[in-house]
Amino acid sequence: MAKAFRSNDEMELFRAACCSFGIHLNTPQVEKFKMLLEMLLDWNKRISLTAITEPSKIVIEHFVDSLAPIAHGLLSEGISIIDVGTGAGFPGLPIAIALPTAFVALLDASRKKMTFLSAVREGIGLTNVELCHGRAEELARRHEHRESYDAAVARAFGRLDVVLECCMPFVKVGGRMIAYKGPGVFEELRFGEKAAMELGGIISNVLEFFLPTTDIKRTLVIVEKVKPTPPRYPRRVGVPQKRPIANLLK
Ligand code: SAH
């Protein structure tokens, strides 16, 4: 009883924060987020999924944060999206719940995370989610994934040029990549600009905003894909991180 009471409070906070972000979810969608919160808290006791354990923080810093591109009109219904290095499903799971006719592929190299994501998909009944287990550098070379998505998203995946090398190959020409970053991103932009150009993209915008109800500053880096990514990218597993692309470009 006490637990249900508490998660209702959190869901009120979530609904209010979404509203102030301009996102209006219906009751079945809020119910899905509540189930996700409960599964995350439960599974996190056994496997390490998130360092944030306070439910009210999870709803703001994981759920609402994940929805920021929707609030800014950057992702919409009907499109295909890949979340590269999704971990416990962020930002991909909240996006899939909020956009039920979008198709969302969740990619991660960790098998433990895949087990959790699979349980969530079944438990919540998310029919628009596909799981992709493996390294981004390898999966991006497969025909079924290469330049196949309208959008790629990534949060907490690494330096901007590393993120771009691992994500841009998945994006169709005419699509976009969205990197979720903190306020420190401005120091990475020069790496990002070089890398974007090399990989067939252009950084079109950097959006700064506060997470609703907090003083936490977040940024979204938007990269438009203007031409195909050269076939030599991404390089072999581990190389994008070990020898970041911007360090090699003049
Ligand atoms: N996006 C999530 C998780 C970030 S942690 C969030 O913001 O909460 C980074 C995740 O990326 C980890 O789960 C790790 O397993 C995965 N990862 C790191 N490098 C990867 C690679 N090259 N290919 C696929 N997954 C990778």
Residues whose N, C-alpha, C, O or C-beta is under 5 A from the ligand:
A	BS01	SAH	G85 T86 G87 A88 F90 P91 L107 D108 A109 S110 G134 R135 A136 E137 R155 A156 F157
